[in-house]
């Protein structure tokens, strides 16, 4: 049904990305708070020592590779979880766009992970200008997915169905 909808253009995609970046900033702050809490708990349990560090943040900074990997995992989880579960991140939902396979079915975990890698942090969307009129970003072409624009009624119907199910 939705795979016959018009393809989402560059502006809508970038607007959804900007919206998602704001959500990711808040999610990253929460992740940082949890990391600080974890370091505090590990220190209290005697599993790590903060004696050589000014505070928990200094400990995290000196072991930044682990926090960077943790942060990357949070970002990957955000996109892949929402894409696979609902076909939309919160930004995509706000801008009424939906990610699906070319045949209209939901994307798979493998497609979501591959899509995230080849999107080049959103730069793959500029492929829309190179292949003008096709409505396919670089990540769409490589993963056999499409991003469609929903009408207000389609968006309402889609999200009401999710709440009921």
C-alpha positions as CSV (number, residue, x, y, z in Angstrom):
1,X,0.0,0.0,0.0
2,X,2.6,2.6,1.1
3,X,5.2,1.6,-1.5
4,X,2.9,3.3,-4.1
5,X,3.1,6.6,-2.2
6,X,5.4,9.4,-3.6
7,X,9.0,9.3,-2.6
8,X,10.2,11.6,0.1
9,X,12.4,14.4,-1.1
10,X,15.7,15.8,0.2
11,X,14.1,18.6,2.3
12,X,11.8,16.2,4.2
13,X,14.6,13.8,4.8
14,X,17.0,16.5,6.1
15,X,14.3,18.0,8.3
16,X,13.7,14.5,9.8
17,X,17.5,14.1,10.4
18,X,17.7,17.5,12.1
19,X,14.7,16.5,14.3
20,X,16.4,13.2,15.1
21,X,19.7,14.9,16.0
22,X,17.9,16.9,18.6
23,X,16.5,13.7,20.1
24,X,19.8,12.0,19.8
25,X,21.5,14.8,21.8
26,X,19.0,14.3,24.6
27,X,19.5,10.5,24.4
28,X,23.3,11.0,24.4
29,X,23.1,13.2,27.6
30,X,21.0,10.4,29.2
31,X,23.6,7.9,28.1
32,X,26.4,10.0,29.6
33,X,24.5,10.3,32.9
34,X,24.2,6.5,33.0
35,X,27.9,6.1,32.2
36,X,28.8,8.5,35.1
37,X,26.4,6.6,37.4
38,X,28.0,3.2,36.4
39,X,31.5,4.5,37.1
40,X,30.3,5.8,40.5
41,X,28.8,2.4,41.3
42,X,31.9,0.5,40.1
43,X,34.0,2.8,42.3
44,X,31.8,2.2,45.4
45,X,32.0,-1.5,44.8
46,X,35.8,-1.3,44.6
47,X,35.8,-2.6,41.0
48,X,37.5,0.5,39.7
49,X,39.5,3.2,41.5
50,X,39.0,6.9,40.9
51,X,42.1,7.7,43.0
52,X,44.2,8.7,39.9
53,X,41.3,10.7,38.4
54,X,39.7,14.1,39.3
55,X,36.2,12.6,39.1
56,X,34.0,10.2,37.1
57,X,34.1,12.4,34.0
58,X,37.9,12.4,34.0
59,X,37.8,8.6,34.3
60,X,35.5,8.4,31.3
61,X,37.7,10.8,29.3
62,X,40.8,8.8,30.0
63,X,39.0,5.6,28.8
64,X,37.2,7.4,26.0
65,X,37.4,4.6,23.5
66,X,34.9,2.6,25.6
67,X,32.6,5.6,25.9
68,X,32.8,6.3,22.2
69,X,31.9,2.7,21.4
70,X,29.0,3.0,23.9
71,X,27.8,6.2,22.3
72,X,28.0,4.7,18.8
73,X,26.0,1.7,20.1
74,X,23.3,4.1,21.4
75,X,23.1,6.0,18.1
76,X,23.0,2.7,16.0
77,X,20.3,1.3,18.4
78,X,18.2,4.5,18.0
79,X,18.0,4.4,14.2
80,X,18.0,0.6,13.6
81,X,15.4,0.0,16.4
82,X,12.9,2.5,15.1
83,X,13.5,1.6,11.4
84,X,13.0,-2.1,11.9
85,X,10.2,-1.8,14.5
86,X,8.1,1.0,13.0
87,X,9.7,2.1,9.7
88,X,10.1,5.6,11.2
89,X,12.3,7.4,13.7
90,X,10.6,10.1,15.7
91,X,11.8,12.7,13.2
92,X,10.5,10.7,10.3
93,X,7.1,10.4,12.1
94,X,7.0,14.2,12.6
95,X,7.7,14.8,8.9
96,X,5.4,12.0,7.8
97,X,7.9,9.8,6.0
98,X,8.2,6.0,6.2
99,X,11.1,3.6,5.4
100,X,10.1,0.4,3.8
101,X,11.4,-2.2,1.4
102,X,10.7,-1.6,-2.2
103,X,7.9,-4.2,-2.1
104,X,6.2,-2.4,0.8
105,X,7.3,-4.7,3.6
106,X,9.2,-3.6,6.7
107,X,12.9,-3.5,6.5
108,X,15.1,-6.2,8.1
109,X,17.8,-5.8,10.8
110,X,20.4,-6.4,8.2
111,X,19.0,-3.7,5.9
112,X,18.8,-1.3,8.8
113,X,22.5,-1.8,9.8
114,X,23.7,-1.6,6.2
115,X,21.5,1.4,5.5
116,X,23.0,3.2,8.5
117,X,26.6,2.5,7.4
118,X,26.1,3.5,3.7
119,X,24.0,6.6,4.5
120,X,27.3,8.3,5.5
121,X,25.8,10.1,8.4
122,X,23.0,11.4,6.2
123,X,25.2,12.5,3.3
124,X,23.9,9.7,1.2
125,X,20.7,11.7,0.9
126,X,22.5,14.2,-1.4
127,X,22.5,11.3,-4.0
128,X,18.9,12.5,-4.6
129,X,20.3,15.5,-6.4
130,X,22.6,13.4,-8.5
131,X,19.9,11.0,-9.5
132,X,17.2,13.7,-9.8
133,X,13.6,12.5,-10.2
134,X,14.2,8.9,-9.0
135,X,13.6,9.6,-5.3
136,X,16.3,7.2,-4.2
137,X,19.2,8.1,-1.9
138,X,22.4,6.2,-2.0
139,X,21.4,4.1,1.0
140,X,18.0,3.4,-0.6
141,X,19.6,2.0,-3.7
142,X,22.2,-0.2,-1.9
143,X,19.6,-1.7,0.6
144,X,16.6,-2.0,-1.7
145,X,14.6,0.3,0.5
146,X,12.5,3.4,-0.2
147,X,11.4,6.4,1.9
148,X,7.9,7.5,1.0
149,X,6.0,10.6,1.9
150,X,2.7,9.9,3.8
151,X,-0.4,12.0,3.6
152,X,-1.9,13.2,6.9
153,X,-4.5,10.5,6.8
154,X,-2.0,7.7,6.0
155,X,0.2,8.9,8.9
156,X,-2.7,9.0,11.2
157,X,-3.9,5.6,10.2
158,X,-0.5,4.1,10.4
159,X,0.1,5.4,13.9
160,X,-3.3,4.6,15.2
161,X,-2.9,1.0,14.0
162,X,0.4,0.8,16.0
163,X,-1.2,2.0,19.2
164,X,-4.0,-0.5,18.9
165,X,-1.7,-3.4,18.0
